[in-house]
Amino acid sequence: MTTIKPAALTIDEFSQWARMGKTRTYEEIGKGALRAIKVGRRTLVPMDAAEAWLAAQPAYRGEA
């Protein structure tokens, strides 16, 4: 069975995927760090934009 990867995520889905709140998601969209599109009344985050946003986040530099 093949799993279909979604082309875009809703704001709720992206927030769960990225493990952050909806407010922070809207802040990232507002400052241009995360690309979103409107489809009718829905705001969607394309998967390529979600993955690019994640890749652009700074690496964790914890103490060993």
PyMOL Python script that loads the backbone (N, CA, C, O; Angstrom):
from pymol import cmd

cmd.read_pdbstr("""\
ATOM      1  N   MET A   1       0.833  -1.174   0.000  1.00  0.00           N
ATOM      2  CA  MET A   1       0.000   0.000   0.000  1.00  0.00           C
ATOM      3  C   MET A   1       0.884   1.247   0.000  1.00  0.00           C
ATOM      4  O   MET A   1       1.837   1.337   0.774  1.00  0.00           O
ATOM      5  N   THR A   2       0.572   2.181  -0.849  1.00  0.00           N
ATOM      6  CA  THR A   2       1.342   3.405  -0.975  1.00  0.00           C
ATOM      7  C   THR A   2       0.710   4.512  -0.136  1.00  0.00           C
ATOM      8  O   THR A   2      -0.498   4.738  -0.194  1.00  0.00           O
ATOM      9  N   THR A   3       1.536   5.188   0.633  1.00  0.00           N
ATOM     10  CA  THR A   3       1.060   6.325   1.413  1.00  0.00           C
ATOM     11  C   THR A   3       1.242   7.583   0.576  1.00  0.00           C
ATOM     12  O   THR A   3       2.321   7.832   0.038  1.00  0.00           O
ATOM     13  N   ILE A   4       0.187   8.366   0.471  1.00  0.00           N
ATOM     14  CA  ILE A   4       0.246   9.598  -0.299  1.00  0.00           C
ATOM     15  C   ILE A   4       0.704  10.728   0.615  1.00  0.00           C
ATOM     16  O   ILE A   4       0.099  10.983   1.656  1.00  0.00           O
ATOM     17  N   LYS A   5       1.772  11.399   0.218  1.00  0.00           N
ATOM     18  CA  LYS A   5       2.294  12.530   0.975  1.00  0.00           C
ATOM     19  C   LYS A   5       1.463  13.758   0.611  1.00  0.00           C
ATOM     20  O   LYS A   5       1.271  14.038  -0.573  1.00  0.00           O
ATOM     21  N   PRO A   6       0.967  14.492   1.602  1.00  0.00           N
ATOM     22  CA  PRO A   6       0.148  15.663   1.282  1.00  0.00           C
ATOM     23  C   PRO A   6       0.971  16.737   0.570  1.00  0.00           C
ATOM     24  O   PRO A   6       2.154  16.921   0.858  1.00  0.00           O
ATOM     25  N   ALA A   7       0.333  17.437  -0.355  1.00  0.00           N
ATOM     26  CA  ALA A   7       0.999  18.524  -1.078  1.00  0.00           C
ATOM     27  C   ALA A   7       1.106  19.768  -0.208  1.00  0.00           C
ATOM     28  O   ALA A   7       2.002  20.591  -0.396  1.00  0.00           O
ATOM     29  N   ALA A   8       0.186  19.901   0.750  1.00  0.00           N
ATOM     30  CA  ALA A   8       0.172  21.075   1.624  1.00  0.00           C
ATOM     31  C   ALA A   8      -0.465  20.700   2.951  1.00  0.00           C
ATOM     32  O   ALA A   8      -1.237  19.745   3.043  1.00  0.00           O
ATOM     33  N   LEU A   9      -0.129  21.468   3.974  1.00  0.00           N
ATOM     34  CA  LEU A   9      -0.663  21.257   5.316  1.00  0.00           C
ATOM     35  C   LEU A   9      -1.508  22.454   5.724  1.00  0.00           C
ATOM     36  O   LEU A   9      -1.204  23.590   5.360  1.00  0.00           O
ATOM     37  N   THR A  10      -2.568  22.199   6.479  1.00  0.00           N
ATOM     38  CA  THR A  10      -3.323  23.302   7.068  1.00  0.00           C
ATOM     39  C   THR A  10      -2.461  23.911   8.176  1.00  0.00           C
ATOM     40  O   THR A  10      -1.425  23.352   8.537  1.00  0.00           O
ATOM     41  N   ILE A  11      -2.882  25.033   8.703  1.00  0.00           N
ATOM     42  CA  ILE A  11      -2.139  25.664   9.799  1.00  0.00           C
ATOM     43  C   ILE A  11      -2.082  24.722  11.001  1.00  0.00           C
ATOM     44  O   ILE A  11      -1.032  24.586  11.629  1.00  0.00           O
ATOM     45  N   ASP A  12      -3.196  24.073  11.327  1.00  0.00           N
ATOM     46  CA  ASP A  12      -3.211  23.114  12.442  1.00  0.00           C
ATOM     47  C   ASP A  12      -2.252  21.961  12.181  1.00  0.00           C
ATOM     48  O   ASP A  12      -1.492  21.575  13.068  1.00  0.00           O
ATOM     49  N   GLU A  13      -2.282  21.407  10.966  1.00  0.00           N
ATOM     50  CA  GLU A  13      -1.411  20.280  10.630  1.00  0.00           C
ATOM     51  C   GLU A  13       0.058  20.688  10.674  1.00  0.00           C
ATOM     52  O   GLU A  13       0.892  19.952  11.199  1.00  0.00           O
ATOM     53  N   PHE A  14       0.377  21.866  10.122  1.00  0.00           N
ATOM     54  CA  PHE A  14       1.764  22.330  10.160  1.00  0.00           C
ATOM     55  C   PHE A  14       2.223  22.524  11.598  1.00  0.00           C
ATOM     56  O   PHE A  14       3.336  22.136  11.954  1.00  0.00           O
ATOM     57  N   SER A  15       1.373  23.121  12.421  1.00  0.00           N
ATOM     58  CA  SER A  15       1.727  23.361  13.820  1.00  0.00           C
ATOM     59  C   SER A  15       2.034  22.054  14.542  1.00  0.00           C
ATOM     60  O   SER A  15       2.984  21.985  15.322  1.00  0.00           O
ATOM     61  N   GLN A  16       1.241  21.021  14.287  1.00  0.00           N
ATOM     62  CA  GLN A  16       1.504  19.710  14.884  1.00  0.00           C
ATOM     63  C   GLN A  16       2.789  19.119  14.321  1.00  0.00           C
ATOM     64  O   GLN A  16       3.603  18.576  15.069  1.00  0.00           O
ATOM     65  N   TRP A  17       2.974  19.220  13.015  1.00  0.00           N
ATOM     66  CA  TRP A  17       4.154  18.670  12.340  1.00  0.00           C
ATOM     67  C   TRP A  17       5.433  19.319  12.869  1.00  0.00           C
ATOM     68  O   TRP A  17       6.431  18.637  13.104  1.00  0.00           O
ATOM     69  N   ALA A  18       5.395  20.649  13.056  1.00  0.00           N
ATOM     70  CA  ALA A  18       6.567  21.399  13.503  1.00  0.00           C
ATOM     71  C   ALA A  18       6.679  21.457  15.024  1.00  0.00           C
ATOM     72  O   ALA A  18       7.666  21.967  15.555  1.00  0.00           O
ATOM     73  N   ARG A  19       5.677  20.938  15.724  1.00  0.00           N
ATOM     74  CA  ARG A  19       5.648  20.927  17.192  1.00  0.00           C
ATOM     75  C   ARG A  19       5.717  22.339  17.766  1.00  0.00           C
ATOM     76  O   ARG A  19       6.484  22.610  18.690  1.00  0.00           O
ATOM     77  N   MET A  20       4.898  23.239  17.203  1.00  0.00           N
ATOM     78  CA  MET A  20       4.830  24.597  17.728  1.00  0.00           C
ATOM     79  C   MET A  20       3.393  25.084  17.648  1.00  0.00           C
ATOM     80  O   MET A  20       2.569  24.491  16.951  1.00  0.00           O
ATOM     81  N   GLY A  21       3.096  26.144  18.347  1.00  0.00           N
ATOM     82  CA  GLY A  21       1.737  26.656  18.399  1.00  0.00           C
ATOM     83  C   GLY A  21       1.315  27.374  17.125  1.00  0.00           C
ATOM     84  O   GLY A  21       2.141  27.763  16.299  1.00  0.00           O
ATOM     85  N   LYS A  22       0.000  27.538  16.993  1.00  0.00           N
ATOM     86  CA  LYS A  22      -0.543  28.228  15.829  1.00  0.00           C
ATOM     87  C   LYS A  22      -0.112  29.690  15.802  1.00  0.00           C
ATOM     88  O   LYS A  22       0.121  30.244  14.728  1.00  0.00           O
ATOM     89  N   THR A  23      -0.002  30.319  16.968  1.00  0.00           N
ATOM     90  CA  THR A  23       0.425  31.714  17.015  1.00  0.00           C
ATOM     91  C   THR A  23       1.821  31.858  16.430  1.00  0.00           C
ATOM     92  O   THR A  23       2.072  32.762  15.634  1.00  0.00           O
ATOM     93  N   ARG A  24       2.719  30.982  16.815  1.00  0.00           N
ATOM     94  CA  ARG A  24       4.093  31.019  16.281  1.00  0.00           C
ATOM     95  C   ARG A  24       4.083  30.743  14.787  1.00  0.00           C
ATOM     96  O   ARG A  24       4.862  31.343  14.045  1.00  0.00           O
ATOM     97  N   THR A  25       3.217  29.849  14.334  1.00  0.00           N
ATOM     98  CA  THR A  25       3.111  29.565  12.905  1.00  0.00           C
ATOM     99  C   THR A  25       2.720  30.827  12.146  1.00  0.00           C
ATOM    100  O   THR A  25       3.337  31.161  11.135  1.00  0.00           O
ATOM    101  N   TYR A  26       1.693  31.531  12.631  1.00  0.00           N
ATOM    102  CA  TYR A  26       1.277  32.772  11.978  1.00  0.00           C
ATOM    103  C   TYR A  26       2.375  33.836  12.046  1.00  0.00           C
ATOM    104  O   TYR A  26       2.516  34.628  11.115  1.00  0.00           O
ATOM    105  N   GLU A  27       3.148  33.867  13.123  1.00  0.00           N
ATOM    106  CA  GLU A  27       4.267  34.811  13.225  1.00  0.00           C
ATOM    107  C   GLU A  27       5.318  34.511  12.160  1.00  0.00           C
ATOM    108  O   GLU A  27       5.839  35.429  11.527  1.00  0.00           O
ATOM    109  N   GLU A  28       5.629  33.238  11.960  1.00  0.00           N
ATOM    110  CA  GLU A  28       6.609  32.841  10.945  1.00  0.00           C
ATOM    111  C   GLU A  28       6.122  33.224   9.548  1.00  0.00           C
ATOM    112  O   GLU A  28       6.910  33.669   8.712  1.00  0.00           O
ATOM    113  N   ILE A  29       4.830  33.052   9.297  1.00  0.00           N
ATOM    114  CA  ILE A  29       4.255  33.453   8.011  1.00  0.00           C
ATOM    115  C   ILE A  29       4.338  34.972   7.867  1.00  0.00           C
ATOM    116  O   ILE A  29       4.721  35.477   6.812  1.00  0.00           O
ATOM    117  N   GLY A  30       3.981  35.693   8.921  1.00  0.00           N
ATOM    118  CA  GLY A  30       3.972  37.153   8.892  1.00  0.00           C
ATOM    119  C   GLY A  30       5.328  37.779   8.627  1.00  0.00           C
ATOM    120  O   GLY A  30       5.423  38.793   7.935  1.00  0.00           O
ATOM    121  N   LYS A  31       6.379  37.180   9.174  1.00  0.00           N
ATOM    122  CA  LYS A  31       7.712  37.748   8.953  1.00  0.00           C
ATOM    123  C   LYS A  31       8.372  37.218   7.681  1.00  0.00           C
ATOM    124  O   LYS A  31       9.508  37.578   7.373  1.00  0.00           O
ATOM    125  N   GLY A  32       7.664  36.366   6.945  1.00  0.00           N
ATOM    126  CA  GLY A  32       8.167  35.883   5.660  1.00  0.00           C
ATOM    127  C   GLY A  32       9.078  34.676   5.741  1.00  0.00           C
ATOM    128  O   GLY A  32       9.654  34.272   4.732  1.00  0.00           O
ATOM    129  N   ALA A  33       9.221  34.097   6.914  1.00  0.00           N
ATOM    130  CA  ALA A  33      10.083  32.932   7.075  1.00  0.00           C
ATOM    131  C   ALA A  33       9.412  31.647   6.597  1.00  0.00           C
ATOM    132  O   ALA A  33      10.088  30.666   6.288  1.00  0.00           O
ATOM    133  N   LEU A  34       8.093  31.658   6.536  1.00  0.00           N
ATOM    134  CA  LEU A  34       7.320  30.486   6.131  1.00  0.00           C
ATOM    135  C   LEU A  34       6.317  30.919   5.075  1.00  0.00           C
ATOM    136  O   LEU A  34       5.524  31.834   5.295  1.00  0.00           O
ATOM    137  N   ARG A  35       6.359  30.253   3.923  1.00  0.00           N
ATOM    138  CA  ARG A  35       5.449  30.591   2.825  1.00  0.00           C
ATOM    139  C   ARG A  35       4.124  29.875   3.010  1.00  0.00           C
ATOM    140  O   ARG A  35       4.084  28.683   3.314  1.00  0.00           O
ATOM    141  N   ALA A  36       3.052  30.612   2.825  1.00  0.00           N
ATOM    142  CA  ALA A  36       1.707  30.045   2.910  1.00  0.00           C
ATOM    143  C   ALA A  36       0.908  30.516   1.702  1.00  0.00           C
ATOM    144  O   ALA A  36       1.213  31.546   1.101  1.00  0.00           O
ATOM    145  N   ILE A  37      -0.119  29.744   1.357  1.00  0.00           N
ATOM    146  CA  ILE A  37      -0.995  30.087   0.241  1.00  0.00           C
ATOM    147  C   ILE A  37      -2.439  30.044   0.719  1.00  0.00           C
ATOM    148  O   ILE A  37      -2.756  29.390   1.712  1.00  0.00           O
ATOM    149  N   LYS A  38      -3.298  30.739   0.011  1.00  0.00           N
ATOM    150  CA  LYS A  38      -4.730  30.700   0.304  1.00  0.00           C
ATOM    151  C   LYS A  38      -5.411  29.861  -0.770  1.00  0.00           C
ATOM    152  O   LYS A  38      -5.182  30.056  -1.963  1.00  0.00           O
ATOM    153  N   VAL A  39      -6.241  28.936  -0.336  1.00  0.00           N
ATOM    154  CA  VAL A  39      -7.085  28.149  -1.229  1.00  0.00           C
ATOM    155  C   VAL A  39      -8.497  28.344  -0.701  1.00  0.00           C
ATOM    156  O   VAL A  39      -8.905  27.722   0.280  1.00  0.00           O
ATOM    157  N   GLY A  40      -9.227  29.212  -1.367  1.00  0.00           N
ATOM    158  CA  GLY A  40     -10.525  29.602  -0.836  1.00  0.00           C
ATOM    159  C   GLY A  40     -10.308  30.349   0.470  1.00  0.00           C
ATOM    160  O   GLY A  40      -9.567  31.331   0.519  1.00  0.00           O
ATOM    161  N   ARG A  41     -10.953  29.881   1.519  1.00  0.00           N
ATOM    162  CA  ARG A  41     -10.797  30.501   2.844  1.00  0.00           C
ATOM    163  C   ARG A  41      -9.678  29.869   3.660  1.00  0.00           C
ATOM    164  O   ARG A  41      -9.321  30.373   4.725  1.00  0.00           O
ATOM    165  N   ARG A  42      -9.125  28.770   3.164  1.00  0.00           N
ATOM    166  CA  ARG A  42      -8.114  28.037   3.927  1.00  0.00           C
ATOM    167  C   ARG A  42      -6.713  28.565   3.661  1.00  0.00           C
ATOM    168  O   ARG A  42      -6.364  28.909   2.532  1.00  0.00           O
ATOM    169  N   THR A  43      -5.927  28.621   4.710  1.00  0.00           N
ATOM    170  CA  THR A  43      -4.510  28.950   4.588  1.00  0.00           C
ATOM    171  C   THR A  43      -3.747  27.640   4.658  1.00  0.00           C
ATOM    172  O   THR A  43      -3.907  26.865   5.601  1.00  0.00           O
ATOM    173  N   LEU A  44      -2.916  27.399   3.656  1.00  0.00           N
ATOM    174  CA  LEU A  44      -2.158  26.159   3.578  1.00  0.00           C
ATOM    175  C   LEU A  44      -0.667  26.459   3.478  1.00  0.00           C
ATOM    176  O   LEU A  44      -0.258  27.485   2.933  1.00  0.00           O
ATOM    177  N   VAL A  45       0.132  25.548   4.011  1.00  0.00           N
ATOM    178  CA  VAL A  45       1.585  25.627   3.905  1.00  0.00           C
ATOM    179  C   VAL A  45       2.015  24.486   2.985  1.00  0.00           C
ATOM    180  O   VAL A  45       1.878  23.318   3.349  1.00  0.00           O
ATOM    181  N   PRO A  46       2.537  24.811   1.791  1.00  0.00           N
ATOM    182  CA  PRO A  46       3.013  23.753   0.898  1.00  0.00           C
ATOM    183  C   PRO A  46       4.119  22.937   1.579  1.00  0.00           C
ATOM    184  O   PRO A  46       4.922  23.488   2.333  1.00  0.00           O
ATOM    185  N   MET A  47       4.160  21.635   1.316  1.00  0.00           N
ATOM    186  CA  MET A  47       5.154  20.771   1.967  1.00  0.00           C
ATOM    187  C   MET A  47       6.573  21.215   1.662  1.00  0.00           C
ATOM    188  O   MET A  47       7.436  21.149   2.537  1.00  0.00           O
ATOM    189  N   ASP A  48       6.839  21.671   0.427  1.00  0.00           N
ATOM    190  CA  ASP A  48       8.197  22.124   0.124  1.00  0.00           C
ATOM    191  C   ASP A  48       8.569  23.335   0.978  1.00  0.00           C
ATOM    192  O   ASP A  48       9.722  23.471   1.386  1.00  0.00           O
ATOM    193  N   ALA A  49       7.604  24.215   1.253  1.00  0.00           N
ATOM    194  CA  ALA A  49       7.856  25.372   2.115  1.00  0.00           C
ATOM    195  C   ALA A  49       8.065  24.932   3.563  1.00  0.00           C
ATOM    196  O   ALA A  49       8.912  25.486   4.264  1.00  0.00           O
ATOM    197  N   ALA A  50       7.299  23.942   4.012  1.00  0.00           N
ATOM    198  CA  ALA A  50       7.448  23.428   5.376  1.00  0.00           C
ATOM    199  C   ALA A  50       8.833  22.812   5.569  1.00  0.00           C
ATOM    200  O   ALA A  50       9.495  23.060   6.577  1.00  0.00           O
ATOM    201  N   GLU A  51       9.263  22.011   4.599  1.00  0.00           N
ATOM    202  CA  GLU A  51      10.567  21.357   4.697  1.00  0.00           C
ATOM    203  C   GLU A  51      11.702  22.373   4.596  1.00  0.00           C
ATOM    204  O   GLU A  51      12.718  22.234   5.277  1.00  0.00           O
ATOM    205  N   ALA A  52      11.538  23.402   3.744  1.00  0.00           N
ATOM    206  CA  ALA A  52      12.555  24.452   3.626  1.00  0.00           C
ATOM    207  C   ALA A  52      12.649  25.254   4.924  1.00  0.00           C
ATOM    208  O   ALA A  52      13.744  25.611   5.359  1.00  0.00           O
ATOM    209  N   TRP A  53      11.497  25.538   5.541  1.00  0.00           N
ATOM    210  CA  TRP A  53      11.493  26.265   6.815  1.00  0.00           C
ATOM    211  C   TRP A  53      12.257  25.465   7.872  1.00  0.00           C
ATOM    212  O   TRP A  53      13.079  26.018   8.603  1.00  0.00           O
ATOM    213  N   LEU A  54      11.982  24.171   7.948  1.00  0.00           N
ATOM    214  CA  LEU A  54      12.649  23.328   8.938  1.00  0.00           C
ATOM    215  C   LEU A  54      14.156  23.280   8.692  1.00  0.00           C
ATOM    216  O   LEU A  54      14.942  23.362   9.636  1.00  0.00           O
ATOM    217  N   ALA A  55      14.559  23.148   7.435  1.00  0.00           N
ATOM    218  CA  ALA A  55      15.984  23.090   7.100  1.00  0.00           C
ATOM    219  C   ALA A  55      16.696  24.404   7.422  1.00  0.00           C
ATOM    220  O   ALA A  55      17.896  24.402   7.695  1.00  0.00           O
ATOM    221  N   ALA A  56      15.976  25.517   7.394  1.00  0.00           N
ATOM    222  CA  ALA A  56      16.574  26.828   7.657  1.00  0.00           C
ATOM    223  C   ALA A  56      16.725  27.133   9.144  1.00  0.00           C
ATOM    224  O   ALA A  56      17.341  28.136   9.506  1.00  0.00           O
ATOM    225  N   GLN A  57      16.177  26.290  10.004  1.00  0.00           N
ATOM    226  CA  GLN A  57      16.262  26.537  11.445  1.00  0.00           C
ATOM    227  C   GLN A  57      17.681  26.259  11.928  1.00  0.00           C
ATOM    228  O   GLN A  57      18.335  25.345  11.426  1.00  0.00           O
ATOM    229  N   PRO A  58      18.165  27.038  12.899  1.00  0.00           N
ATOM    230  CA  PRO A  58      19.526  26.830  13.391  1.00  0.00           C
ATOM    231  C   PRO A  58      19.665  25.475  14.087  1.00  0.00           C
ATOM    232  O   PRO A  58      18.728  24.965  14.701  1.00  0.00           O
ATOM    233  N   ALA A  59      20.858  24.919  13.967  1.00  0.00           N
ATOM    234  CA  ALA A  59      21.142  23.634  14.598  1.00  0.00           C
ATOM    235  C   ALA A  59      21.236  23.807  16.110  1.00  0.00           C
ATOM    236  O   ALA A  59      21.666  24.851  16.600  1.00  0.00           O
ATOM    237  N   TYR A  60      20.837  22.789  16.832  1.00  0.00           N
ATOM    238  CA  TYR A  60      20.934  22.789  18.286  1.00  0.00           C
ATOM    239  C   TYR A  60      22.393  22.613  18.678  1.00  0.00           C
ATOM    240  O   TYR A  60      23.069  21.706  18.194  1.00  0.00           O
ATOM    241  N   ARG A  61      22.871  23.481  19.554  1.00  0.00           N
ATOM    242  CA  ARG A  61      24.262  23.402  20.001  1.00  0.00           C
ATOM    243  C   ARG A  61      24.283  23.174  21.502  1.00  0.00           C
ATOM    244  O   ARG A  61      24.708  24.038  22.269  1.00  0.00           O
ATOM    245  N   GLY A  62      23.825  22.012  21.908  1.00  0.00           N
ATOM    246  CA  GLY A  62      23.780  21.684  23.327  1.00  0.00           C
ATOM    247  C   GLY A  62      25.164  21.376  23.874  1.00  0.00           C
ATOM    248  O   GLY A  62      26.100  21.097  23.125  1.00  0.00           O
ATOM    249  N   GLU A  63      25.270  21.431  25.179  1.00  0.00           N
ATOM    250  CA  GLU A  63      26.536  21.112  25.822  1.00  0.00           C
ATOM    251  C   GLU A  63      26.642  19.610  26.003  1.00  0.00           C
ATOM    252  O   GLU A  63      25.676  18.954  26.392  1.00  0.00           O
ATOM    253  N   ALA A  64      27.799  19.076  25.724  1.00  0.00           N
ATOM    254  CA  ALA A  64      28.013  17.633  25.814  1.00  0.00           C
ATOM    255  C   ALA A  64      28.452  17.207  27.183  1.00  0.00           C
ATOM    256  O   ALA A  64      28.673  16.019  27.419  1.00  0.00           O
TER     257      ALA A  64
END
""", "prot")
cmd.dss("prot")
cmd.show_as("cartoon", "prot")
cmd.util.cbc("prot")
cmd.orient("prot")
